[in-house]
Amino acid sequence: MRAFGIVAILVMGAWAAHLSLTRAQSRPAAEAEGLYQERMGDPVWRLEYTGEDFAWHAAYGMSGFLEGYETTGDTVFLDWGVKYYDALIARMAEGPDGYRGWIGPFEYNDKYWCDDHVADAILFDGILDFGLAVIRDPKLQVKYGAKVRQYVELAKKDVIEKWDARGTWRDDGPFGVYVAWDKYGDPGQYKQWSVRQECAANSNLTLPFNKQIDVGVVALRIWQITGEQKYKQRAEKIFGFMKSRMQRYKDEYHWNYFEPGGQWDLAEGAEHIRHWVGVHPERNYQTGEVSNILKAYNAGIVFTQEDIQGIANTNLKMMWNQDRQRPRFANSNADLLGSVTPAAFEGEHAGELWGALAQVDAMARTLLASRAGEGIGDEYFRNVTVKSPANFVRREAPAGVRIPAVYAQFPLGNVRTVQMGAVLPSVFTSGQKTVIACKLIEPGELEVTLVSSDGKTKLATLHQGKEPGGPDGRDGIFYFSFNGTNPATRKAFPPGDYRVRWTVTGNGYREFPVTIRAPKTPGEK
């Protein structure tokens, strides 16, 4: 992944030159084969192992097969796509528990080998996008249906089932998260894996949002292809977790690269947390995240039209410098930090046009068109994307889809300084410990209260006082334990649904729902 940006630029240049020649000759077959040869020409294919770095390289450009078909209508692109997908699957190796994956150097300590969620997800995402296109076209099903069934069964077993069997899925009522596995092997060794102390910092840690929803797309596509509801529910929990952590400020939506999914992410000491919380300052993960959010929206889960509009407001009203001739983008947290200044649009940063918004926003299309070149993705944009009007019609769901209130309610509140608000877990039994956590981006007078489930009635003050804050990803983290008891009366709150509210004086508030369950009676299972 570290070398991905440089390689991507070189690959795009080579592919654009190749495509210019072949397109001029109107030879889809040559273009499709050329895309396959270019993808297989990546140096990572010459390695004897795979792993996460292999997957980032191998995933790049694989959407071109499906885009080439949708642009030209020629199934030769799908033929070469299947050949590429099969080559990827052939590189999967069997791990210590019999499940297969792309196994190679651990991204954070290449002294050890492993497979991981994101490598599985980003490769199967591309394969299952093909699968969805096939099952929606009876003619394509005749030719490719058997392949799609094969790919879906692999994804069920070696992505969803595998990571569940390894204990990396953590449920929390309507939400759920994946954590990194804690087993690693020596290089070239696929069987005797164990816990390695040198990898502990990244083991059993909640995955960042981009990796969570990459797996979410796998579950989403399996449901769309098969109709099996358990995969829809998994996708809803993953995307629902991400949405529940989104922050509304004015008419913008903001979200971080990582947030804690459970108490396992907390740490003792001054930092209080195992991973920083904030927008990534260097890597542009949010472009891919928005693309995946649009996939969920189009499928009719979790996200509302208001959500997509809020995301568009962040990218096109706040992040963009409003210059069509020289468009530049600030990082998405610039408004929260009070740094939307001319300097925010210059130099190296992670701000970028979120291209998936071209589906819903005409200005996003204008800006995307201004940078379009000769690649297959650019041809797809000109010949497919812009042929449909920019609107909020869900592309893959029936009209009138209603998002369950448990997801539609977010983000709750409107605030600038409370960059994170979470209850870990949000569903717990009275008398047991949960943790109420937040991050402030600047110091402030903080009040934490328990309010009614509709947010209208204040029930108790859980904490009040001036708390430090700061823009750094480890600054301003504050949390405390709560067991469902009113600190003023020392009486337990009745079982039921509530909200925790964080209020910073003069700066607004945000809320998070919490459910207190009744203790089990003796003999109850």
C-alpha positions in Angstrom: 0.0 0.0 0.0 2.9 2.4 0.7 4.1 2.2 -2.9 0.6 2.2 -4.4 0.4 5.9 -5.3 3.6 5.9 -7.4 2.8 2.7 -9.1 -0.8 3.8 -9.9 0.5 7.0 -11.7 2.9 5.0 -13.8 0.2 2.4 -14.6 -2.4 5.0 -15.5 0.1 6.7 -17.9 0.9 3.4 -19.6 -2.7 2.3 -19.9 -3.8 5.7 -21.2 -1.2 5.5 -24.0 -2.2 1.9 -24.8 -5.9 2.8 -24.8 -5.4 5.8 -27.0 -3.9 3.6 -29.8 -6.4 0.8 -29.5 -9.5 3.0 -29.2 -8.5 4.8 -32.3 -8.5 1.4 -34.0 -12.0 0.6 -32.5 -10.9 -2.7 -31.3 -12.7 -3.7 -28.0 -11.1 -7.1 -28.1 -7.6 -5.5 -28.2 -8.6 -3.1 -25.4 -9.9 -5.8 -23.2 -6.9 -8.0 -23.7 -4.6 -5.0 -23.2 -6.3 -4.2 -19.9 -5.7 -7.8 -18.8 -2.0 -7.7 -19.9 -1.5 -4.4 -18.2 -3.0 -5.7 -14.9 -1.0 -8.9 -15.0 2.1 -6.9 -15.8 2.2 -5.3 -12.4 5.4 -6.5 -10.7 3.5 -7.9 -7.7 2.4 -10.8 -9.9 6.0 -12.0 -10.1 6.2 -12.4 -6.3 5.9 -15.9 -4.8 3.5 -14.6 -2.2 0.6 -12.2 -2.0 -0.7 -10.3 1.1 -2.2 -6.9 1.6 0.3 -5.0 -0.6 -0.4 -7.4 -3.4 -4.1 -6.9 -3.1 -3.9 -3.0 -3.3 -2.0 -3.3 -6.5 -4.1 -6.1 -7.9 -7.4 -4.3 -7.1 -6.3 -1.2 -8.9 -7.9 -0.9 -12.3 -9.9 -4.2 -12.1 -13.2 -2.2 -12.4 -12.1 -1.5 -15.9 -13.4 -4.9 -17.1 -16.9 -4.1 -16.0 -16.7 -0.5 -17.1 -15.4 -1.5 -20.5 -18.4 -3.8 -21.0 -20.9 -1.2 -19.8 -19.2 1.4 -22.1 -19.1 -0.7 -25.2 -21.6 -3.4 -24.7 -19.0 -5.9 -25.8 -18.8 -9.0 -23.5 -15.1 -9.5 -24.5 -14.3 -7.2 -21.5 -16.2 -9.6 -19.2 -14.3 -12.6 -20.8 -11.0 -11.1 -19.9 -12.4 -10.0 -16.5 -13.2 -13.6 -15.6 -9.7 -14.6 -16.7 -8.3 -11.9 -14.3 -10.7 -12.9 -11.5 -9.7 -16.5 -11.8 -6.0 -15.6 -11.8 -6.6 -13.7 -8.5 -8.4 -16.7 -7.0 -5.6 -19.0 -8.1 -3.2 -17.0 -5.9 -5.2 -17.6 -2.7 -3.4 -19.8 -0.2 -4.8 -21.9 2.6 -4.2 -20.6 6.1 -3.7 -22.4 9.4 -7.4 -23.1 9.8 -8.2 -24.3 6.3 -9.7 -21.0 5.1 -8.1 -19.4 2.1 -6.9 -15.8 1.6 -4.1 -13.7 0.0 -1.3 -14.4 2.4 1.9 -12.5 2.6 3.9 -9.9 4.7 1.9 -8.2 7.5 1.5 -4.5 6.5 2.8 -3.2 9.8 5.6 -5.7 10.5 6.8 -7.6 7.4 8.8 -10.0 9.6 5.6 -12.0 9.8 2.9 -13.2 7.3 -0.9 -13.2 7.5 -4.0 -12.6 5.5 -6.3 -9.8 6.4 -9.8 -8.4 5.9 -9.1 -5.6 3.5 -7.1 -7.7 1.0 -10.0 -10.2 0.9 -12.6 -7.4 0.6 -11.1 -5.2 -2.1 -10.5 -8.1 -4.4 -13.9 -9.7 -3.9 -15.6 -6.3 -4.2 -14.5 -6.1 -7.8 -15.4 -9.7 -8.5 -18.9 -9.3 -6.9 -19.6 -6.1 -8.8 -19.2 -8.2 -11.9 -21.5 -10.8 -10.3 -24.3 -8.2 -9.6 -24.1 -7.0 -13.2 -24.5 -10.6 -14.5 -27.5 -11.6 -12.3 -29.3 -8.4 -13.4 -29.1 -9.5 -17.1 -30.7 -12.8 -18.2 -28.4 -13.0 -21.3 -25.3 -12.6 -19.2 -26.5 -15.2 -16.7 -26.5 -17.8 -19.5 -22.8 -17.3 -20.1 -21.4 -16.3 -16.7 -24.0 -17.5 -14.2 -21.9 -20.5 -13.1 -18.9 -18.3 -12.5 -20.9 -15.9 -10.4 -22.2 -18.8 -8.2 -18.6 -20.0 -7.8 -17.4 -16.5 -6.8 -20.3 -16.0 -4.4 -19.6 -19.3 -2.6 -16.0 -18.4 -2.2 -16.8 -14.9 -0.8 -19.3 -16.5 1.7 -16.7 -19.0 3.0 -13.4 -17.2 2.7 -14.5 -13.7 3.7 -17.6 -13.6 5.9 -17.5 -17.1 7.4 -13.7 -17.0 7.8 -13.5 -13.8 9.7 -16.4 -14.8 11.9 -14.8 -18.2 12.7 -11.6 -16.4 13.6 -13.5 -14.3 16.2 -13.0 -11.0 14.5 -16.6 -9.9 14.3 -18.0 -8.0 17.3 -21.8 -7.4 17.5 -23.4 -4.4 19.3 -27.1 -4.3 18.8 -27.8 -2.6 15.4 -24.1 -2.1 14.8 -21.1 -4.3 14.4 -17.3 -4.0 13.7 -14.4 -6.1 12.6 -11.2 -6.2 14.6 -7.8 -7.3 13.3 -6.9 -10.9 13.8 -4.0 -11.7 16.2 -2.4 -14.8 14.5 0.7 -14.6 12.3 3.2 -17.0 10.8 6.8 -16.9 9.8 7.5 -16.0 6.2 6.6 -18.8 3.8 4.9 -20.8 6.6 1.1 -21.2 6.3 0.2 -23.6 9.2 1.7 -22.8 12.6 0.4 -19.3 13.2 0.4 -17.8 16.7 0.1 -14.6 18.7 3.2 -12.4 18.2 4.1 -9.8 20.7 5.8 -7.6 18.0 2.4 -7.3 16.3 0.3 -6.6 19.4 -0.2 -2.9 18.7 -2.3 -3.7 15.6 -3.9 -7.0 16.8 -7.5 -7.1 18.1 -7.8 -3.4 17.1 -11.0 -2.2 15.4 -10.4 -1.7 11.7 -10.6 1.8 10.3 -13.7 2.8 8.4 -12.4 2.2 4.9 -11.6 -1.4 5.7 -14.9 -2.0 7.6 -17.0 -0.9 4.7 -14.9 -2.7 2.1 -16.1 -5.9 3.9 -19.5 -4.3 4.1 -19.7 -4.2 0.3 -18.8 -7.9 0.1 -21.8 -8.7 2.4 -24.0 -6.2 0.4 -23.2 -7.8 -2.9 -23.8 -11.3 -1.6 -27.2 -10.2 -0.5 -28.0 -8.5 -3.7 -27.0 -11.5 -5.7 -28.5 -14.2 -3.6 -31.3 -12.5 -1.6 -30.0 -14.0 1.6 -31.1 -11.6 4.4 -28.3 -12.4 6.8 -25.8 -10.7 4.5 -28.0 -7.7 4.2 -28.1 -7.5 8.0 -24.3 -7.8 8.2 -24.0 -4.9 5.6 -26.4 -2.8 7.6 -24.6 -3.3 10.8 -21.2 -2.3 9.2 -22.5 0.7 7.3 -24.7 1.6 10.3 -21.7 1.7 12.6 -20.0 4.1 10.3 -23.0 6.3 9.9 -23.6 6.3 13.7 -20.2 8.0 14.1 -20.8 10.7 11.6 -20.8 14.3 12.8 -23.1 17.0 11.5 -21.8 20.5 11.5 -24.0 23.1 9.8 -25.2 21.3 6.7 -22.0 19.2 6.4 -21.2 15.6 7.3 -17.8 14.7 8.8 -16.3 11.4 9.8 -12.9 10.1 10.9 -10.5 7.6 9.6 -10.8 5.5 12.7 -13.0 5.4 15.8 -13.0 2.9 18.6 -15.5 0.1 18.2 -15.3 -1.3 21.7 -13.5 -1.1 25.0 -10.7 -3.2 23.6 -9.5 -0.1 21.7 -9.0 1.9 24.9 -5.6 2.1 26.7 -4.3 3.1 30.0 -2.2 6.2 30.3 -2.2 9.7 28.9 -3.3 8.8 25.4 -6.3 6.7 26.6 -6.7 5.1 23.2 -4.7 2.6 21.0 -5.2 4.5 17.8 -5.6 8.2 16.8 -9.0 9.6 16.0 -9.3 12.1 13.1 -9.3 12.6 9.4 -6.3 11.1 7.6 -4.0 14.1 6.9 -2.2 12.4 4.0 -4.0 9.5 2.3 -7.3 10.1 0.5 -9.3 7.3 1.9 -12.6 9.2 1.8 -12.9 9.1 -2.0 -13.2 5.3 -1.8 -15.4 5.5 1.3 -17.9 7.8 -0.5 -17.9 5.4 -3.4 -18.9 2.6 -1.1 -21.4 4.7 0.7 -23.1 5.3 -2.6 -23.2 1.5 -3.2 -25.1 1.1 0.1 -27.4 4.0 -0.8 -28.1 2.6 -4.2 -28.9 -0.8 -2.7 -31.4 0.9 -0.3 -29.7 0.5 3.1 -28.7 2.8 5.9 -28.2 6.1 4.1 -30.9 8.6 3.2 -31.0 11.3 0.5 -30.3 13.8 3.3 -27.1 11.9 4.2 -25.8 12.0 0.6 -26.6 15.7 0.3 -24.7 16.3 3.6 -21.7 14.5 2.2 -21.9 16.5 -1.0 -22.1 19.7 0.9 -18.9 18.9 2.7 -17.0 18.1 -0.5 -18.5 20.8 -2.8 -19.3 23.7 -0.5 -16.6 23.5 2.1 -13.7 21.5 0.7 -13.6 22.9 -2.8 -12.1 26.3 -3.5 -14.9 27.1 -5.9 -12.5 27.6 -8.7 -13.5 25.6 -11.9 -10.3 26.4 -13.8 -8.0 25.4 -10.9 -10.0 23.3 -8.5 -8.3 22.5 -5.3 -9.7 20.8 -2.2 -9.0 21.2 1.5 -9.1 18.3 3.9 -12.6 17.4 5.0 -11.9 18.5 8.6 -10.7 22.0 7.7 -14.1 23.6 8.7 -14.0 21.8 12.1 -10.5 23.1 12.7 -11.4 26.6 11.6 -8.7 26.4 8.9 -10.6 27.0 5.6 -8.0 29.5 4.5 -6.2 29.9 1.2 -3.3 27.8 2.6 -5.7 24.9 3.1 -6.0 24.5 -0.6 -2.3 24.5 -1.4 0.5 21.9 -0.8 0.1 18.2 -0.1 -3.0 17.1 1.7 -5.7 14.4 1.4 -8.5 16.7 0.2 -9.9 15.6 -3.2 -13.1 15.5 -5.3 -15.3 12.7 -4.2 -16.0 11.5 -7.7 -18.8 9.1 -6.9 -20.9 12.2 -6.1 -21.2 12.6 -9.9 -24.2 10.3 -9.7 -26.2 12.9 -7.7 -24.6 16.3 -8.2 -24.2 18.2 -11.5 -21.2 20.3 -10.2 -19.3 17.1 -9.3 -19.8 16.0 -12.9 -18.5 19.3 -14.2 -15.4 19.1 -12.0 -14.9 15.4 -13.0 -15.2 16.2 -16.7 -12.5 18.9 -16.4 -10.0 16.3 -15.5 -11.2 13.4 -17.7 -8.6 11.7 -19.9 -8.5 8.7 -22.2 -8.7 5.9 -19.6 -11.5 3.4 -19.6 -12.9 5.0 -16.5 -13.0 8.3 -18.3 -14.8 6.7 -21.2 -17.3 5.2 -18.8 -17.9 8.6 -17.3 -18.6 10.2 -20.7 -20.6 7.4 -22.2 -22.4 5.9 -19.2 -22.5 8.2 -16.1 -23.5 11.4 -17.9 -26.1 9.7 -20.0 -28.4 9.6 -16.9 -29.3 12.9 -15.2 -27.7 13.7 -11.9 -30.2 12.8 -9.2 -30.8 10.9 -6.0 -32.6 7.9 -7.6 -31.3 4.7 -6.0 -29.9 2.7 -8.9 -30.4 -0.8 -7.4 -33.4 -0.5 -5.1 -37.1 -0.1 -5.6 -38.6 3.4 -5.3 -39.9 4.3 -1.9 -37.3 2.5 0.2 -37.6 3.4 3.9 -34.5 3.3 6.0 -35.1 2.0 9.5 -35.1 4.7 12.1 -32.2 3.1 14.0 -30.0 4.2 11.1 -32.0 7.1 9.6 -31.7 9.1 12.9 -28.0 9.8 12.5 -26.2 12.1 12.8 -27.8 13.2 16.1 -27.1 16.9 16.9 -25.1 19.6 15.3 -21.7 20.6 16.8 -18.2 21.5 15.8 -15.9 20.6 18.7 -17.2 17.1 19.7 -15.4 15.2 16.9 -16.3 11.8 18.3 -19.2 10.6 20.5 -19.5 6.9 21.3 -20.9 4.4 23.9 -18.9 1.2 24.1 -21.0 -0.9 23.9 -24.2 0.9 23.1 -26.4 -2.0 24.2 -25.5 -3.4 27.7 -27.1 -5.0 30.8 -27.9 -2.8 33.8 -25.1 -3.1 36.3 -22.5 -4.0 33.7 -19.8 -1.6 32.5 -20.1 0.5 29.4 -17.8 3.4 28.5 -19.0 6.8 27.4 -16.3 8.3 25.2 -15.7 11.5 23.2 -13.0 13.6 21.5 -12.9 17.4 21.7 -10.9 19.3 19.1 -10.4 22.2 21.5 -10.8 22.8 25.2 -14.3 23.5 26.5 -16.9 23.2 29.2 -18.3 19.7 28.7 -21.6 18.4 30.0 -22.5 14.7 29.5 -26.1 13.9 30.2 -28.5 11.0 29.8 -31.7 12.0 28.0 -34.8 10.3 26.9 -34.9 8.2 23.7 -36.5 11.1 21.8 -34.0 13.6 23.2 -36.6 15.8 24.7 -36.1 15.1 28.5 -32.9 15.4 30.5 -32.8 12.6 33.0 -29.4 12.9 34.7 -26.0 14.6 34.5 -23.3 12.0 34.2 -20.3 14.4 34.0 -19.6 18.1 34.0 -16.4 20.0 33.8 -13.8 21.7 31.7 -12.0 19.2 29.5 -8.8 19.6 27.4 -9.0 19.2 23.7 -6.8 19.5 20.6 -6.7 18.9 16.8 -4.1 16.1 17.0 -5.6 12.6 16.7 -4.7 11.7 20.3 -5.6 15.0 21.9 -8.9 15.6 23.6 -9.9 11.9 24.2 -12.1 11.7 27.3 -14.1 8.8 28.6 -15.6 7.4 31.8 -17.4 4.2 32.9 -21.2 4.0 33.3 -23.2 1.0 34.6 -26.8 2.3 34.1 -27.0 4.0 37.5 -27.9 7.6 38.2 -24.8 9.1 39.9 -27.0 11.6 41.9 -29.5 9.1 43.3 -27.4 5.8 43.0 -30.5 4.2 41.6 -30.5 2.1 38.4 -32.3 3.6 35.4 -35.2 1.4 34.2 -34.3 -0.9 31.3 -35.1 0.8 28.0 -33.7 3.1 25.3 -32.0 6.4 26.0 -29.5 8.8 24.5 -26.2 10.1 25.8 -25.7 13.8 25.0 -22.4 15.7 24.9 -22.8 19.5 25.1 -20.0 22.0 24.8 -21.0 25.4 26.1 -21.9 27.7 23.2 -21.0 25.1 20.6 -23.9 22.8 20.2 -24.3 19.1 21.1 -24.3 15.6 19.7 -26.0 12.4 20.9 -25.7 8.7 20.7 -28.4 6.1 21.5 -27.9 3.6 24.3 -30.0 0.7 25.4 -30.0 -0.6 29.0 -31.2 -4.2 29.3 -32.7 -5.8 32.4 -30.4 -8.3 34.2 -31.2 -11.9 33.5 -33.3 -13.7 36.0 -31.8 -16.8 37.7 -32.0 -19.7 35.2 -32.7 -17.4 32.2 -30.5 -18.2 29.2 
